Amino acid sequence: MKSARLSLRIHERSDELVRRAAEQAQVPVGRFVEAAAVHAAERVLADRAQFVLADDDWDAFTRMLDRPVRDLPDLERADAAWEQHFGGAG
């Protein structure tokens, strides 16, 4: 796997804390910081890809998804214009 360089500035107290934690985990500081950053990034992105609903809200949501499809002529015209202009599906 190709590696990339990430440069950042942190407060001295944060640096000391990270270095101490990496030492306790017995991993290099760079690997410790990478793992923590990747974990945080996955959580942030998961929050945008997944959502949690209460049972009643989930039932209402799935009922909406199960409704028959409606014709949307304005959307169909916009899609046709997109395809004509850009030469592909929108």
C-alpha positions as CSV (number, residue, x, y, z in Angstrom):
1,M,0.0,0.0,0.0
2,K,1.3,3.4,-1.0
3,S,1.7,5.8,2.0
4,A,1.0,9.5,2.1
5,R,2.4,12.2,4.3
6,L,0.1,14.2,6.7
7,S,1.5,17.1,8.5
8,L,-0.2,18.7,11.5
9,R,0.5,21.0,14.4
10,I,-0.9,20.2,17.8
11,H,-0.5,21.7,21.3
12,E,2.4,20.4,23.4
13,R,0.0,18.9,26.0
14,S,-1.8,17.0,23.2
15,D,1.5,15.8,21.8
16,E,2.6,14.5,25.2
17,L,-0.7,12.7,25.6
18,V,-0.6,11.1,22.2
19,R,3.0,10.0,22.7
20,R,2.2,8.5,26.1
21,A,-0.8,6.7,24.7
22,A,1.2,5.3,21.7
23,E,3.9,4.1,24.1
24,Q,1.3,2.4,26.3
25,A,-0.2,0.8,23.2
26,Q,3.3,-0.2,22.1
27,V,2.9,1.2,18.6
28,P,4.7,4.0,16.7
29,V,3.2,7.4,17.2
30,G,2.4,7.7,13.5
31,R,0.5,4.4,13.5
32,F,-1.3,5.4,16.7
33,V,-2.4,8.8,15.2
34,E,-3.4,7.2,11.9
35,A,-5.6,4.6,13.6
36,A,-7.3,7.3,15.8
37,A,-7.8,9.5,12.8
38,V,-9.2,6.7,10.6
39,H,-11.5,5.6,13.4
40,A,-12.8,9.2,13.8
41,A,-13.3,9.6,10.1
42,E,-15.2,6.4,9.8
43,R,-17.5,7.5,12.6
44,V,-18.1,10.9,11.0
45,L,-18.9,9.3,7.6
46,A,-21.1,6.6,9.1
47,D,-23.2,9.3,10.7
48,R,-23.9,10.5,7.2
49,A,-24.6,7.0,5.7
50,Q,-26.6,5.5,8.6
51,F,-29.4,6.9,10.7
52,V,-31.3,5.6,13.6
53,L,-35.1,6.0,14.0
54,A,-37.5,5.1,16.8
55,D,-39.7,2.2,16.0
56,D,-42.7,4.5,15.1
57,D,-40.6,6.7,12.9
58,W,-39.1,3.6,11.2
59,D,-42.6,2.3,10.5
60,A,-43.6,5.6,8.9
61,F,-40.4,5.8,6.9
62,T,-40.9,2.3,5.5
63,R,-44.5,3.0,4.7
64,M,-43.4,6.0,2.6
65,L,-40.9,3.8,0.8
66,D,-43.5,1.2,0.1
67,R,-46.0,3.6,-1.5
68,P,-46.6,3.2,-5.3
69,V,-44.3,5.2,-7.5
70,R,-45.8,8.5,-8.7
71,D,-45.3,10.1,-12.1
72,L,-43.2,13.2,-11.8
73,P,-43.3,14.9,-15.3
74,D,-41.1,17.8,-14.2
75,L,-38.4,15.4,-13.0
76,E,-38.7,13.4,-16.2
77,R,-38.3,16.5,-18.3
78,A,-35.3,17.5,-16.3
79,D,-33.7,14.1,-16.7
80,A,-34.3,14.2,-20.4
81,A,-32.7,17.6,-20.6
82,W,-29.7,16.3,-18.6
83,E,-29.3,13.4,-20.9
84,Q,-29.5,15.6,-24.0
85,H,-27.0,18.1,-22.6
86,F,-24.5,15.8,-20.9
87,G,-25.0,12.6,-23.0
88,G,-25.7,10.3,-20.1
89,A,-28.1,9.4,-17.3
90,G,-28.4,11.9,-14.5
